Amino acid sequence: MMHCPFCKTSAHSRSSRYLSDSVKHRYYQCQNVLCSATFRSMESVESIIRQPVASDEPDDDFIQAEMDKEPKQRPSATQ
């Protein structure tokens, strides 16, 4: 959640799209009916606090299956 830059009411995220592996645009709509502003923010990875444990194979079959899946992303309407 983010606050509307105009009326400071909470704004809900409506959609988002990745610009790269670590940068994303997120689109918001103000929940104040009298304002209803729409705006976007840019979200990025600033720093890594802890990297994943270095291991050739995880001990769990479920974790390995999840790692092998392709990430899901909706196609962009502007492309």
N, C-alpha and C positions, 0 to 999 in steps of 0.2 A: 504494500500500500504506500501511496505517496500523497502528499497534500497538494491541492490545487494551487498553482502559483498566483492566482487571481483572488480567490475568496478564502483560501486556506482550509476549505472543507476537504474531507478525505476523497481521494480519487481512486477508482478501481482500475486495475490492469485489464484491458480488453484483448490485447494480442501482443505478440512479440515476434521478432525475427533476428536470426543471427547474422552478423556482418562478417564475423570470423569465428575461430574456435573460442576466443576469449572476450568477444565484444558482441553486445546484443542491444538492439533498439526495443524499447517496451512502450506500447501505446496506452494511454490512460484516458479516462473520462471522469470528469468531476461529478460527484453524486448530488450536488446541490442543483435542484431543478431550475432555479432562477439563473444559475451560471452555466452549467452544462458544457464547460470548456473541454476541449480535447487537446492533448499535448503528448509529446513523447520524451522519453529519457534515454540516455545511453548508459548501459551497464557494462562494466568490464572487470576482469580479474586484475586486482592491483598488486597483490603479492601472494606468494605461496607460504602458508603457515607451516604445513607439514606435508611432505611428499608421500606418495604411497610406499608401502613396504616393498623393497626390491625382492622379488621372488619369481622364479621361472613359471611355476604353476600354483594356483591357489589350492588349498586343501579341500575345498568344498566344490562338489559338482555343480550346484546351483549357481555359485559365483562364477564359475568358468563359463557356464551357459549364458549368463547375463553379459559377461565380457565379450562373448563372441557375437552378440546381436548388434545390428546396425542401429545407430541412434535414429529416433523418429523425429521428423520435422515436416510440418505442413508446407506445401508449396506456396510460394509468395504470389500474391495477386498482381504484383507489379513486374514480375519477370516474364 
